Amino acid sequence: MSGQYWAVIGLLAIAAFAIRVTGLIAGGRIRASRHAWVLDDLPGLIVVSLVASSLAGQPLATWIAAGVALGVAIGTNHVIATMALGMAAFAGLGWLGV
């Protein structure tokens, strides 16, 4: 490999390290501020945003299966049951031709 490739690899390594250090510093400052409550809700908000964006533009069967999964999640608070019954609903709706 030429020196240019090593330079790019080195630059990317420094950038990746800098991103992580910046995240640590920013996280520490947020935890010390009055906005610390945001970090407590952030994982759930990320999951909800990922699910919502993946449902956009999907057919009705996907929305119904997501509703079934939401109902199971609220009723049982069990991740594996939620995934299993949501997938079963999706497969069943597909089998029925919905």
OpenMM code with the backbone's topology and positions (N, CA, C; nanometers):
from openmm import Vec3, app, unit

residues = "MET SER GLY GLN TYR TRP ALA VAL ILE GLY LEU LEU ALA ILE ALA ALA PHE ALA ILE ARG VAL THR GLY LEU ILE ALA GLY GLY ARG ILE ARG ALA SER ARG HIS ALA TRP VAL LEU ASP ASP LEU PRO GLY LEU ILE VAL VAL SER LEU VAL ALA SER SER LEU ALA GLY GLN PRO LEU ALA THR TRP ILE ALA ALA GLY VAL ALA LEU GLY VAL ALA ILE GLY THR ASN HIS VAL ILE ALA THR MET ALA LEU GLY MET ALA ALA PHE ALA GLY LEU GLY TRP LEU GLY VAL".split()
positions = [
    Vec3(0.0838, -0.1182, 0.0000),
    Vec3(0.0000, 0.0000, 0.0000),
    Vec3(0.0880, 0.1240, 0.0000),
    Vec3(0.0358, 0.2253, -0.0667),
    Vec3(0.1126, 0.3486, -0.0756),
    Vec3(0.0874, 0.4358, 0.0468),
    Vec3(0.1630, 0.5402, 0.0564),
    Vec3(0.1514, 0.6325, 0.1681),
    Vec3(0.0179, 0.7031, 0.1736),
    Vec3(-0.0436, 0.7215, 0.0570),
    Vec3(-0.1745, 0.7877, 0.0544),
    Vec3(-0.2804, 0.7039, 0.1253),
    Vec3(-0.2760, 0.5739, 0.1059),
    Vec3(-0.3722, 0.4867, 0.1725),
    Vec3(-0.3522, 0.4892, 0.3234),
    Vec3(-0.2265, 0.4849, 0.3671),
    Vec3(-0.1979, 0.4902, 0.5098),
    Vec3(-0.2410, 0.6236, 0.5688),
    Vec3(-0.2281, 0.7296, 0.4933),
    Vec3(-0.2719, 0.8610, 0.5409),
    Vec3(-0.4236, 0.8644, 0.5588),
    Vec3(-0.4956, 0.8069, 0.4642),
    Vec3(-0.6415, 0.8025, 0.4761),
    Vec3(-0.6824, 0.7168, 0.5951),
    Vec3(-0.6183, 0.6018, 0.6127),
    Vec3(-0.6491, 0.5145, 0.7258),
    Vec3(-0.6206, 0.5862, 0.8572),
    Vec3(-0.5080, 0.6539, 0.8647),
    Vec3(-0.4734, 0.7286, 0.9858),
    Vec3(-0.5714, 0.8410, 1.0132),
    Vec3(-0.6087, 0.9145, 0.9086),
    Vec3(-0.7045, 1.0235, 0.9247),
    Vec3(-0.8395, 0.9715, 0.9719),
    Vec3(-0.8857, 0.8602, 0.9158),
    Vec3(-1.0125, 0.8020, 0.9592),
    Vec3(-1.0059, 0.7510, 1.1033),
    Vec3(-0.8926, 0.6955, 1.1428),
    Vec3(-0.8763, 0.6499, 1.2810),
    Vec3(-0.8815, 0.7679, 1.3777),
    Vec3(-0.8152, 0.8770, 1.3422),
    Vec3(-0.8178, 0.9966, 1.4274),
    Vec3(-0.9586, 1.0535, 1.4349),
    Vec3(-1.0295, 1.0561, 1.3214),
    Vec3(-1.1662, 1.1079, 1.3198),
    Vec3(-1.2582, 1.0214, 1.4062),
    Vec3(-1.2447, 0.8891, 1.3969),
    Vec3(-1.3283, 0.8003, 1.4781),
    Vec3(-1.3010, 0.8210, 1.6267),
    Vec3(-1.1748, 0.8356, 1.6625),
    Vec3(-1.1388, 0.8597, 1.8023),
    Vec3(-1.1941, 0.9939, 1.8486),
    Vec3(-1.1824, 1.0960, 1.7647),
    Vec3(-1.2307, 1.2295, 1.8009),
    Vec3(-1.3822, 1.2302, 1.8215),
    Vec3(-1.4545, 1.1555, 1.7387),
    Vec3(-1.5999, 1.1481, 1.7551),
    Vec3(-1.6348, 1.0868, 1.8901),
    Vec3(-1.5647, 0.9818, 1.9288),
    Vec3(-1.5930, 0.9167, 2.0572),
    Vec3(-1.5567, 1.0053, 2.1753),
    Vec3(-1.4453, 1.0723, 2.1683),
    Vec3(-1.4046, 1.1616, 2.2770),
    Vec3(-1.5030, 1.2781, 2.2886),
    Vec3(-1.5438, 1.3324, 2.1747),
    Vec3(-1.6410, 1.4408, 2.1767),
    Vec3(-1.7720, 1.3949, 2.2392),
    Vec3(-1.8167, 1.2733, 2.2085),
    Vec3(-1.9378, 1.2191, 2.2689),
    Vec3(-1.9245, 1.2036, 2.4195),
    Vec3(-1.8089, 1.1583, 2.4645),
    Vec3(-1.7864, 1.1456, 2.6094),
    Vec3(-1.7896, 1.2809, 2.6783),
    Vec3(-1.7255, 1.3784, 2.6185),
    Vec3(-1.7230, 1.5119, 2.6777),
    Vec3(-1.8633, 1.5729, 2.6786),
    Vec3(-1.9325, 1.5634, 2.5661),
    Vec3(-2.0681, 1.6194, 2.5578),
    Vec3(-2.1621, 1.5480, 2.6551),
    Vec3(-2.1516, 1.4145, 2.6641),
    Vec3(-2.2360, 1.3395, 2.7567),
    Vec3(-2.2114, 1.3786, 2.9013),
    Vec3(-2.0861, 1.3998, 2.9354),
    Vec3(-2.0536, 1.4430, 3.0713),
    Vec3(-2.1102, 1.5804, 3.1028),
    Vec3(-2.1031, 1.6693, 3.0061),
    Vec3(-2.1578, 1.8042, 3.0281),
    Vec3(-2.3097, 1.8026, 3.0351),
    Vec3(-2.3727, 1.7185, 2.9544),
    Vec3(-2.5193, 1.7108, 2.9595),
    Vec3(-2.5631, 1.6511, 3.0928),
    Vec3(-2.4921, 1.5504, 3.1408),
    Vec3(-2.5282, 1.4891, 3.2702),
    Vec3(-2.5171, 1.5888, 3.3844),
    Vec3(-2.4263, 1.6841, 3.3731),
    Vec3(-2.4077, 1.7840, 3.4783),
    Vec3(-2.5030, 1.9025, 3.4627),
    Vec3(-2.5772, 1.9089, 3.3534),
    Vec3(-2.6647, 2.0233, 3.3293),
    Vec3(-2.8076, 1.9925, 3.3709),
    Vec3(-2.8949, 2.0897, 3.3514),
    Vec3(-3.0366, 2.0703, 3.3829),
    Vec3(-3.1078, 1.9882, 3.2770),
    Vec3(-3.0399, 1.9524, 3.1686),
    Vec3(-3.0992, 1.8730, 3.0615),
    Vec3(-3.0665, 1.7241, 3.0746),
    Vec3(-3.0249, 1.6808, 3.1918),
    Vec3(-2.9853, 1.5413, 3.2128),
    Vec3(-3.1018, 1.4446, 3.1923),
    Vec3(-3.2246, 1.4901, 3.2110),
    Vec3(-3.3415, 1.4036, 3.1961),
    Vec3(-3.3547, 1.3512, 3.0538),
    Vec3(-3.2986, 1.4225, 2.9563),
    Vec3(-3.3084, 1.3799, 2.8174),
    Vec3(-3.2358, 1.2465, 2.7974),
    Vec3(-3.1230, 1.2285, 2.8642),
    Vec3(-3.0459, 1.1059, 2.8481),
    Vec3(-3.1201, 0.9841, 2.9009),
    Vec3(-3.2078, 1.0021, 2.9991),
    Vec3(-3.2831, 0.8893, 3.0530),
    Vec3(-3.3834, 0.8357, 2.9520),
    Vec3(-3.4425, 0.9235, 2.8726),
    Vec3(-3.5447, 0.8837, 2.7755),
    Vec3(-3.4894, 0.8582, 2.6364),
    Vec3(-3.3622, 0.8850, 2.6135),
    Vec3(-3.3063, 0.8770, 2.4791),
    Vec3(-3.3120, 0.7378, 2.4164),
    Vec3(-3.2779, 0.6277, 2.4854),
    Vec3(-3.2847, 0.4962, 2.4195),
    Vec3(-3.4241, 0.4618, 2.3681),
    Vec3(-3.5260, 0.4876, 2.4468),
    Vec3(-3.6621, 0.4600, 2.4028),
    Vec3(-3.7035, 0.5471, 2.2853),
    Vec3(-3.6612, 0.6723, 2.2881),
    Vec3(-3.6941, 0.7626, 2.1780),
    Vec3(-3.6282, 0.7190, 2.0481),
    Vec3(-3.5071, 0.6677, 2.0581),
    Vec3(-3.4370, 0.6199, 1.9385),
    Vec3(-3.5095, 0.4994, 1.8800),
    Vec3(-3.5514, 0.4062, 1.9652),
    Vec3(-3.6214, 0.2871, 1.9173),
    Vec3(-3.7538, 0.3258, 1.8518),
    Vec3(-3.8281, 0.4165, 1.9150),
    Vec3(-3.9561, 0.4595, 1.8585),
    Vec3(-3.9353, 0.5267, 1.7240),
    Vec3(-3.8329, 0.6097, 1.7116),
    Vec3(-3.8088, 0.6773, 1.5838),
    Vec3(-3.7685, 0.5777, 1.4749),
    Vec3(-3.6908, 0.4760, 1.5105),
    Vec3(-3.6531, 0.3742, 1.4119),
    Vec3(-3.7738, 0.2929, 1.3656),
    Vec3(-3.8599, 0.2561, 1.4592),
    Vec3(-3.9794, 0.1797, 1.4230),
    Vec3(-4.0734, 0.2646, 1.3384),
    Vec3(-4.0933, 0.3898, 1.3784),
    Vec3(-4.1848, 0.4767, 1.3040),
    Vec3(-4.1354, 0.5008, 1.1625),
    Vec3(-4.0056, 0.5228, 1.1473),
    Vec3(-3.9540, 0.5479, 1.0123),
    Vec3(-3.9561, 0.4212, 0.9270),
    Vec3(-3.9438, 0.3045, 0.9886),
    Vec3(-3.9496, 0.1816, 0.9098),
    Vec3(-4.0929, 0.1445, 0.8722),
    Vec3(-4.1922, 0.1929, 0.9467),
    Vec3(-4.3312, 0.1649, 0.9133),
    Vec3(-4.3844, 0.2563, 0.8035),
    Vec3(-4.3198, 0.3680, 0.7826),
    Vec3(-4.3685, 0.4625, 0.6818),
    Vec3(-4.3672, 0.3969, 0.5441),
    Vec3(-4.4790, 0.4014, 0.4783),
    Vec3(-4.4884, 0.3466, 0.3439),
    Vec3(-4.5089, 0.1961, 0.3361),
    Vec3(-4.5316, 0.1316, 0.4490),
    Vec3(-4.5515, -0.0132, 0.4502),
    Vec3(-4.6987, -0.0469, 0.4270),
    Vec3(-4.7268, -0.1690, 0.3818),
    Vec3(-4.8666, -0.2082, 0.3587),
    Vec3(-4.9429, -0.2270, 0.4897),
    Vec3(-5.0738, -0.2418, 0.4768),
    Vec3(-5.1630, -0.2530, 0.5922),
    Vec3(-5.1261, -0.3704, 0.6829),
    Vec3(-5.0850, -0.4820, 0.6265),
    Vec3(-5.0508, -0.5997, 0.7080),
    Vec3(-4.9368, -0.5676, 0.8050),
    Vec3(-4.8424, -0.4897, 0.7615),
    Vec3(-4.7306, -0.4531, 0.8488),
    Vec3(-4.7788, -0.3664, 0.9637),
    Vec3(-4.8682, -0.2733, 0.9352),
    Vec3(-4.9220, -0.1868, 1.0396),
    Vec3(-5.0047, -0.2668, 1.1402),
    Vec3(-5.0828, -0.3618, 1.0916),
    Vec3(-5.1632, -0.4447, 1.1823),
    Vec3(-5.0732, -0.5289, 1.2709),
    Vec3(-4.9699, -0.5885, 1.2113),
    Vec3(-4.8759, -0.6691, 1.2905),
    Vec3(-4.8026, -0.5822, 1.3919),
    Vec3(-4.7689, -0.4596, 1.3548),
    Vec3(-4.7050, -0.3682, 1.4493),
    Vec3(-4.8004, -0.3330, 1.5626),
    Vec3(-4.9276, -0.3177, 1.5314),
    Vec3(-5.0270, -0.2920, 1.6352),
    Vec3(-5.0417, -0.4098, 1.7299),
    Vec3(-5.0399, -0.5307, 1.6743),
    Vec3(-5.0447, -0.6510, 1.7583),
    Vec3(-4.9218, -0.6550, 1.8496),
    Vec3(-4.8055, -0.6280, 1.7928),
    Vec3(-4.6828, -0.6279, 1.8731),
    Vec3(-4.6890, -0.5215, 1.9817),
    Vec3(-4.7422, -0.4046, 1.9497),
    Vec3(-4.7558, -0.2993, 2.0507),
    Vec3(-4.8490, -0.3435, 2.1624),
    Vec3(-4.9609, -0.4058, 2.1261),
    Vec3(-5.0530, -0.4551, 2.2279),
    Vec3(-4.9903, -0.5598, 2.3180),
    Vec3(-4.9143, -0.6503, 2.2576),
    Vec3(-4.8459, -0.7536, 2.3371),
    Vec3(-4.7416, -0.6892, 2.4273),
    Vec3(-4.6692, -0.5911, 2.3750),
    Vec3(-4.5670, -0.5238, 2.4556),
    Vec3(-4.6287, -0.4526, 2.5749),
    Vec3(-4.7420, -0.3863, 2.5532),
    Vec3(-4.8085, -0.3169, 2.6635),
    Vec3(-4.8649, -0.4176, 2.7636),
    Vec3(-4.9217, -0.5260, 2.7127),
    Vec3(-4.9851, -0.6237, 2.8009),
    Vec3(-4.8890, -0.7106, 2.8789),
    Vec3(-4.7780, -0.7494, 2.8155),
    Vec3(-4.6889, -0.8454, 2.8807),
    Vec3(-4.5571, -0.7859, 2.9272),
    Vec3(-4.5121, -0.6783, 2.8627),
    Vec3(-4.3805, -0.6204, 2.8901),
    Vec3(-4.2710, -0.7259, 2.8745),
    Vec3(-4.2857, -0.8107, 2.7721),
    Vec3(-4.1927, -0.9203, 2.7474),
    Vec3(-4.1442, -0.9109, 2.6029),
    Vec3(-4.0147, -0.8924, 2.5851),
    Vec3(-3.9592, -0.8665, 2.4520),
    Vec3(-3.9781, -0.9852, 2.3582),
    Vec3(-3.9494, -1.1056, 2.4055),
    Vec3(-3.9563, -1.2228, 2.3185),
    Vec3(-4.1011, -1.2516, 2.2785),
    Vec3(-4.1953, -1.2380, 2.3722),
    Vec3(-4.3360, -1.2577, 2.3384),
    Vec3(-4.3809, -1.1531, 2.2364),
    Vec3(-4.3346, -1.0304, 2.2516),
    Vec3(-4.3697, -0.9240, 2.1580),
    Vec3(-4.3194, -0.9569, 2.0179),
    Vec3(-4.1935, -0.9986, 2.0076),
    Vec3(-4.1381, -1.0324, 1.8761),
    Vec3(-4.2084, -1.1536, 1.8164),
    Vec3(-4.2307, -1.2565, 1.8974),
    Vec3(-4.2898, -1.3804, 1.8462),
    Vec3(-4.4327, -1.3569, 1.7983),
    Vec3(-4.5132, -1.2882, 1.8769),
    Vec3(-4.6521, -1.2675, 1.8380),
    Vec3(-4.6649, -1.1646, 1.7263),
    Vec3(-4.5771, -1.0666, 1.7229),
    Vec3(-4.5768, -0.9720, 1.6115),
    Vec3(-4.5420, -1.0406, 1.4803),
    Vec3(-4.4411, -1.1267, 1.4832),
    Vec3(-4.4049, -1.2023, 1.3625),
    Vec3(-4.5140, -1.3023, 1.3249),
    Vec3(-4.5753, -1.3650, 1.4245),
    Vec3(-4.6849, -1.4583, 1.3958),
    Vec3(-4.8020, -1.3853, 1.3318),
    Vec3(-4.8328, -1.2649, 1.3805),
    Vec3(-4.9404, -1.1859, 1.3205),
    Vec3(-4.9060, -1.1487, 1.1772),
    Vec3(-4.7823, -1.1094, 1.1537),
    Vec3(-4.7404, -1.0723, 1.0182),
    Vec3(-4.7476, -1.1925, 0.9244),
    Vec3(-4.6998, -1.3089, 0.9717),
    Vec3(-4.7039, -1.4297, 0.8901),
    Vec3(-4.8479, -1.4738, 0.8650),
    Vec3(-4.9312, -1.4654, 0.9677),
    Vec3(-5.0703, -1.5035, 0.9520),
    Vec3(-5.1437, -1.4129, 0.8536),
    Vec3(-5.1173, -1.2843, 0.8622),
    Vec3(-5.1795, -1.1912, 0.7682),
    Vec3(-5.1310, -1.2156, 0.6259),
    Vec3(-5.0031, -1.2505, 0.6121),
    Vec3(-4.9502, -1.2839, 0.4807),
    Vec3(-5.0125, -1.4107, 0.4254),
    Vec3(-5.0356, -1.5071, 0.5126),
    Vec3(-5.0981, -1.6328, 0.4717),
    Vec3(-5.2425, -1.6102, 0.4302),
    Vec3(-5.3094, -1.5169, 0.4994),
    Vec3(-5.4476, -1.4851, 0.4652),
    Vec3(-5.4589, -1.3960, 0.3417),
    Vec3(-5.3467, -1.3412, 0.2992),
    Vec3(-5.3463, -1.2559, 0.1801),
    Vec3(-5.3821, -1.1115, 0.2068),
    Vec3(-5.3683, -1.0686, 0.3294),
    Vec3(-5.3991, -0.9284, 0.3626),
    Vec3(-5.2853, -0.8389, 0.3225),
] * unit.nanometer
topology = app.Topology()
chain = topology.addChain("A")
for resn in residues:
    res = topology.addResidue(resn, chain)
    for name in ("N", "CA", "C"):
        topology.addAtom(name, app.Element.getBySymbol(name[0]), res)
